[in-house]
Amino acid sequence: MMKPLSLAALGLGLAACMPTQHPSYLVSAADPAVGTRPPAYSSVTAGIRGYDVVEPLDWRELNRRVGPQGNPERGDSDDAARRGR
């Protein structure tokens, strides 16, 4: 008899700690007064780049364009590497 009574008291004690209203972050999704962005048109091909055929370029110059750029004031440029040293 004591065990069911203590479980009931524990349940009522925990129920008293629960908030009476739902948290606002759960209710705001169902609130029709909350403003939303109007739908906007977006083209299916928006952001597409054209990759046309081009003439072959010097691979060394292409590597210099995409490689890390040295600071010429500090002297860490890759001029020596370009000359083959």
Phi, psi and omega in degrees: 000326184288325182294311178297325180292321179289324176295321178294320179293321178295317178297317178293324178294318178290325178295330179289338180275349183283144178290152182278334179247156177288150177298147186295329181289340176273329184273334187295335179291333180264000183277118181287347180277349180287130182284146177227163177286143176287150179294141181237150179283137175225125182293147180293328183263018179293131177086006179279134177256144177271132179246087180275162178288133180234166177287150177295142180246167178292124184292333178293317179293322177297320178296323178294326181292321185264350181280171178295139181269131179277159178265109183295338179289331180271349179082019180256032176284167183257036178296322179295324179292326180292327181276354177089023178268000000 
